[in-house]
Amino acid sequence: MRPMKLTLTGVQKRFNRRTIFQKIEIEIRGPGSLAVVGRNGSGKSTLAKIVAGVLSPTSGSVQLELDGAVIPRVERYRHLGFVSSYLTLYDEFTAAENVSLLEAMRSGITPLPAAVDALLAAMGLEARRNDRVGTFSSGMKQRVKYAVALVHRPPLLILDEPTANLDFDGISLVKRVTARQKSEGLLLVATNDPQEANWCDDRIELGKE
Amino acid sequence: MNGASQIAAVVRKDVHSELRNRYAINALGMFVLTTVATVLFALRSESPGPAPLAGMYWVVVFFSAMSGLARVFVSEEERGTSLTLQLTTSPGVLFAGKLLVNIALTLLLTTAVTVLYVIAFPTFELKTPEIFVLTVLLGSVGFAASATILAAIIAKANSRGTLYPVLAFPIMIPLLMTVMSATERALSGAPFGEAIGDLQVLAGYCLIMIAGSFLLFDHVWTE
């Protein structure tokens, strides 16, 4: 397994004059996992976005190292998968098209239809692969988001409220995904749910600084 | 090689989306038809000369572009897919892809306006076609480049409908003045050498806008 490490050093985030969190220090070495817990408004989703590189910290730094090399922030998207209920897919595209097109934009390589089919089947969506995502329920859309996040087998997987909108089978699916991810790479779960937090080996609580 | 494939994927995504939704094409098409018809009815049997024709041509292109080119980023913001894009591609790749889409849309727009003007106005004769073709090509790239970065800037704003043309006009004034001057020369039958200065200005505008936009886009796109 390739060496990997996620390090947050002195991370602080302020919006206007309101400090969301400060002095966040995290180190996860692969394989490993961390749950980010805290009350509503403590900044769990904000921290997840900062780790993903789509939001800048007010101060501090985030480093993702793979094979001993630091991945620049602008390249971090290639090496991570991100799932959350507030992520939006393209309603006018089918499930298969969403996975294919988004992966082609990420890597420059269109995945083979067979690979996309296998992934959607693993998500329980084989019968709906050619249906437009706009016709899907929120739980089905969440499953497509997992397919998009996992198609490139990312070293780092970030899940924000991972079982939101999912039924019992979906929750079991996510449990398998997290178990595999934390044994092969890095897993970060932002959650209010104690059961989801228990899937991770370690945890940090926001709002207690 | 990878970057080029990623950019192609961004273009492919937008083209497929547009073919299914037809938002931009319908908006541009209706705007062009409406404005050209309005100009035609207003002029009735009058035959305007090269200068007013050049001005009317680019006015239609400018306002049609304002109605359609902002969608490349505004639509992503409106339906919440901006975060999805931030998580799947780099700012440089995304901007390049969106720019190419807007260049294609602008070329489609200028082609449509040209055809309509040739049909509607007997005095709209391309007496020096090489000047006209180069002007339209460079002008389209210039419009697309400025429109794309402005679209990214205003996409998150509240009153983006008003803000967009207000921001666009001062930035596009040099472009508008130059394309109108070059187009007038093309319609008057001026020799190619007389338009070299205008074409150089257009090429310089395109280079500056594209280079500046690439440098600026990362700061605009990432919070």
Interface residues (C-beta under 8 A of the other chain):
Chain A: A52 V54 L55 S56 V74 E75 Y77 L80 F82 Y86 L87 T88 L89 Y90 D91 E92 F93 E97 L101 L102 E103 A104 M105 R106 S107 G108 I109 T110 V148
Chain B: M1 N2 G3 A4 S5 Q6 A9 V10 R12 K13 H16 S17 R20 N21 R79 G80 T81 L83 T84 L85 Q86 L87 T88 T89 S90 P91 G92 V93 D218 T222 E223
